[in-house]
Amino acid sequence: MSEPLHQDDALVDADTLPPPRVRQQLRVAANLTQAEVAEFIGVKRVAVARWEAGLTQPHRGNRLKYAELLRRLAKEHPAVAQGGTA
C-alpha cells in the first residue's frame, strides 16, 4: 500500500469516537463540564450535549479535536474507556 493511503488510514483512526455513553463517562470521570469541553473544542455546550446523547456527530474539524480530547481522557481513565463507570 502506498504511503498516502497509510496516511488516510491514520486520519480515520485519529477521528474515531467512542460510543456516546462512554464520551459522557470520560468527561464526568475527568470532572469536566459540557461547557468546558465545548470551550476547548470551540463549540456551544449544546453541541457537546447532543454528541453525548448520540443525537448528532461533530463535523470533521471539531471531530478531530473532540477525538483527541477523548483519547487523552481515556489514557487518564482507562477503566471508563473500556466500558466501566466513572
N, C-alpha and C positions, 0 to 999 in steps of 0.2 A: 504494500500500500504506500502511496506517495506521502511525502511529508505534509503537504497541505491538508490531506484527508485526516491525518492524525491530529492536526491542529483543530479541525472541525469536531472531531470526537471529544477533544478536551473541552471545547466550548459547550457541548451538550452536557457533559458531566459537570461543568462549572455552574450551570444554572438549574440543576436538578433540585427540586424541593421535596422535603419530606411531606407526609400527609398533613392536612390542616390541623388535626388534633395534636400532632407532635410539634408543629410550629408553635402553637399556643403554649404547650407544656414547656418547651425550651425557653420561651420568653419569660414565663412565670418562674421557672427554676432560676433564671438569671436575675430575677427581681426587677424586670423591666416592664414599663407600661407600654401600651399600644402607642401612646403619644411619643414616647422616647424612641421606639423602633421607627415610627413614621418620620420623626425628625432626622434620624440617622440616614434613612433612605431618601428623604426629600419628597414625601407624600403626606397626605392628610391622614389623621388617625383612622377615619372610617375605611380607608383603603386597607389598612392592616387588619381591621376587624373583619372585613369581607374576605380577605385572604385566609385568615384563620378559621373562618366559618365555611370555607370552601365554596363561597358564592362566586368569586372572581379569581383570576390569576394575575399576577403582576406582569406588566409589559417588559420587554427584553432588558432594557437598562436597569429598571427597578428590580427585575428578577435576579439579575447578576448581583446587585448589592445585597438583596434580601438573602439569597443563597449563601453568600459569603458570611454574612452575619450569623445565619443559622448554623453553618459549618463551625464557626468559632464557638458558638454556644454549645454545640454538640460535643466538641472536644472538652469543654469545661464540665459538661453534664452528660457523660456517656450513657448512663442508665436511662435517662429520659430519652435520649436519641434512639435507643434500642427498643422503645415502646414502654418503658417503665413510667413511673409517675414522678412528679416533682418532689 
